[in-house]
Amino acid sequence: MSDRPLFLERASFRRRRLGDAARVLPVLAMLAMLLPVWWVPASLSYAAGAVWIFGTWAVLILAVWLLHRALLRSEAATLRASQDPAPPASGQDPDAV
């Protein structure tokens, strides 16, 4: 068997899931741009199409910004967790040798 732990700590797990979300975002962006055009091309006239494209673009910018901030925070939390020594178990005196 491997010496790796079965479960990841919370900070590392969160960082990995946020990384997965960042990898999926371009695919979701492509679908958000193309699906309305494929399904109802007549209802997306020039004006409505422009509003849809720029609205989707603005939402994607916001989503990327939020993901970036969350990834920076989770990376910092992972670094703090790896640098901090393990806290003493409850009931034990931390100053006892």
C-alpha positions in Angstrom: 0.0 0.0 0.0 0.9 3.6 -0.4 2.2 5.8 2.4 -0.1 8.6 1.1 -3.0 9.6 3.3 -6.4 8.4 2.2 -8.1 11.7 2.7 -6.7 15.2 1.8 -6.8 17.9 4.4 -9.5 20.6 3.8 -7.2 23.3 2.4 -5.6 21.0 -0.1 -9.0 19.5 -1.1 -10.4 23.0 -1.6 -7.5 24.1 -3.7 -7.8 21.1 -6.0 -11.5 21.6 -6.5 -11.0 25.3 -7.3 -8.3 24.2 -9.8 -10.9 21.8 -11.4 -13.4 24.7 -11.6 -10.8 26.8 -13.3 -10.2 24.1 -15.9 -13.9 23.6 -16.6 -14.6 27.4 -16.9 -13.5 27.7 -20.6 -15.7 24.9 -21.7 -18.7 26.4 -19.9 -17.9 29.8 -21.5 -17.9 28.2 -24.9 -21.3 26.6 -24.2 -22.7 29.8 -22.9 -21.7 31.6 -26.1 -22.8 28.9 -28.6 -25.8 27.2 -27.2 -28.2 30.1 -27.6 -27.1 30.6 -31.1 -27.7 27.0 -32.0 -31.0 26.7 -30.2 -32.8 29.9 -31.1 -30.8 31.8 -33.8 -33.8 33.9 -34.9 -34.4 35.4 -31.4 -30.8 36.5 -31.1 -30.8 39.4 -33.5 -27.9 41.7 -33.8 -28.9 43.8 -30.7 -29.9 40.8 -28.5 -26.9 38.8 -29.7 -24.5 41.7 -28.8 -26.1 42.0 -25.4 -25.9 38.3 -24.8 -22.2 38.1 -25.9 -21.1 41.1 -23.8 -23.2 40.1 -20.8 -21.7 36.6 -20.9 -18.3 38.1 -21.3 -18.8 40.3 -18.2 -20.0 37.4 -16.2 -17.0 35.3 -17.2 -14.6 38.1 -16.2 -16.3 38.2 -12.8 -16.1 34.4 -12.5 -12.4 34.3 -13.4 -11.7 37.1 -10.9 -13.6 35.3 -8.1 -11.8 32.0 -8.9 -8.5 33.7 -8.9 -9.1 35.2 -5.5 -10.3 31.9 -4.1 -7.3 30.1 -5.5 -4.9 32.6 -4.0 -6.6 32.3 -0.6 -6.6 28.5 -0.7 -3.0 28.4 -1.7 -2.1 30.6 1.2 -4.2 28.4 3.5 -2.4 25.3 2.2 1.0 26.8 2.8 0.0 27.9 6.3 -1.3 24.4 7.1 1.9 22.8 5.9 4.1 25.2 7.9 2.2 25.1 11.2 3.1 22.3 13.5 0.3 20.0 14.5 -1.7 21.3 17.5 -1.5 19.2 20.6 -4.3 16.6 21.2 -7.0 17.8 23.5 -6.4 16.9 27.1 -2.6 17.1 26.7 -0.5 19.9 28.2 1.3 21.7 25.3 4.2 22.6 27.6 4.7 19.1 29.0 7.7 17.2 27.7 
